[in-house]
Amino acid sequence: MDEQQIRTGDNQKRAYRILLIAGIMLVAFNLRPAITSVGPVIGIIRDELGLANWSAGLLTSLPLIAFAVMSPVAPRLGNRFSNERALVFGLILLVFGIAIRVVTSVTFLYAGTLLVGCGIAISNVLLPGVLKEKFPNKVELMTGVYSTVMGTFAAMASGISIPIAKGLGLGWQVALIIWIIPAIAGMVLWLYLSKNNRSNDQDKVHQARSSAHGMWHSRLAWQVALFMGFQSFLFYVTISWLPEILHDKGVSIGVAGWMLSFTQIIGLPFSFLVPLIAGKLKSQWGLVIFLGLSSFSGYTGLLISHSFPMIVISTTLIGIALGGIFPLALAFLGMRARNAKQAAELSGMAQSLGYLLAAIGPIFIGYLYDITNSWNVPLLTLLGLTLIVVIFGSLAGRDKYVLD
């Protein structure tokens, strides 16, 4: 092989790596907006279609139910067809889901929301395994980068929903369907990457299957899964109901939507920094305590005060907590596994059990509000859940591996 051929090969590898990073970022773009864009306009959808609060909560819970159902399936799809092709399939489902849920029909709304959840679930599960496989020495860095990108677009989606729906008078349908654009872009890029797959999928299939059974018998894997679940409960309840909670305290619905966006934006630096800090520590329980205290203080502030300055402080603390806890849970999927095959199986297990638990959140909190006609009991419930997050996060943060 002459020097020109070596140089050409190096350039091809470099180009593939750049496209791979771009593809990971595009997947990250699509992991939240189709869900977080719903929260600010959930009241509009509820009133227009005549939904009860608990059934409106289904708009956030249905994707989580899909996460729970699809998470154990996603690693098998990746093993059978390659992670790249499985990601293409997930993005196709996301595109179709976004498209059909804007039809003014309760049936299409729920069916499209379910497809959105299935599509996102596949990417949610496979991405940690892709990072462990493609960037084994930079898992924490890549997790920080993609979780920050994910949080940025999640915040953007929350912030622009009301201006599009009410400010421009385009309605909630347009506010939701615009997120089909990054989904199509991601689908096209991963379709290209799937035709240029450079991983040894057959070895990966054999290895991943060999660890699947043992993962469900690992106490640490269960702790990671429950940490994932309870923090997801907090996140999705906040995404679903924070604008309504703030509106009940006298904040206009438009400002409440931007406050939800602010909550996510303020957490972005922590989305990037927490995984990096976690990677430098032998045990991450201290990080869990810090983030738990921030969460507890934030929800307490919303419970006891109606003043706007306290609302700003409270949403800031909640944003810091949620911004750091979720990427820490993602980082655990790689840090508590010794290799890519364990990371994929742990991801499938943790996200299946975790999101099944999280799916209860928006419906349950909506139900509590329906029967009490007050946000006090729901907020007290979130305070109790924060303590549970700290317990399981501290256990998951110990310096151990799931199958050791």
C-alpha positions, 0 to 999 in steps of 0.5 A: 500500500503506497503513501497515497492510498494510506492518505486516502484511507486516513481521510475517509476514516476522518470524514466518517468520524466527522459524519458520525459525530454529526449524526450523534448530534442530530440524534440528540437534536431529536430526543426531546423537542417532539415531547417538550414542545407539548408542555407549553401548549398542553392547555390549548390542546386540552381545551380545543379537544375537550380533554381532562387533565389526566388524559392531557397528561397522556400526551407526555406519558404515552412516549414514556410508555413507548420508551418502556416497551421499546427499550428492551427491543432496541438492542435486539434491533441494533444487534440484528440490523446494526445500530446505524440501521436501527437508528434510521428506523427509529427516526422514520417512526419519529417522522411519521409520528410527528406528522400524524399527531397534528391531525385534529383528532384525539385518535391521531393525536395519541397514535402519533404521540405513541409513534414519537415515543417508539422512535425516540426510544430506539435512539435513547437506548442505542446511543449510549452503546454507540458512544461506548463502541465508537468513543470508548475513551471519551464516553463522559465527554461525548455524553456531556456534549450530546446531552447538552445539545439535547437540552438546548433543543428541548429548551428551544422547543418549550420556549417557541411553542406558545409564540408559534401557536398564539403569538403568530396565530398558527395553532398548536399543530404548527408548533408541534410539526416543525420538529419534523425537520431535524428528524428528516435531516437525522434520518437522511444522515444515518441512512448514509452512515448505515451504508458505511458501517465500520463496526463488526456487528456479528461479534457485537451480536454474540457478545450482547446476547451473552450478557442480557440475562445476567443484567437483570440479576445485577443489583447495581443494574436495578439501582441504575434503572430506578435512578433513571426512572425516578429522575425521569419521573421528575423531569417529565412531570416538570416538562408537562405541568410546570407551565400550569403550576406557574400559571396557577401562581399568577404567571401568564401562560406565555411567560410560564412557557418561557420559564419552562424554557429558562429552566432547561437553559439554566441546566445546560452548563450542568448537562455538560459539566456533570458527566465530565466531573463524574468521570474524574471521580471514583464515586459519584454520590456527592454529585447526587447529593448536590443535585438532589438538594438543588431539586428539593430546594426548588420544589419547596420554593414553588410550594411555599411562595407565590412571589415572582422572584422566588419563582425565578429562584425555584425554577433556577434550582430545578433547572440546575438539578434536572440539567445535571441528573439526567446526563449523570444517569446517562453517564452511568450507563457507560460508567457502570459497564465494562464494554459496549455490549454491557452498556447497550444491555444496561441501557435497554434494561434501565430505560425500559424499567426507568421510563415505565416508572416515569410514564406514571408521572404526568398522569399521576400528577394530573390526577392528583391535581384533578382530585385536590384542585391544588398543586400543593399535593403534587409538589409534596409528591415531587419532594418525596420523589426527590429523596428517592432519586437521591437514595438510588443515585447514591447507590448507583454512583458507587465505583462498581460494575454491573456484572462483576 
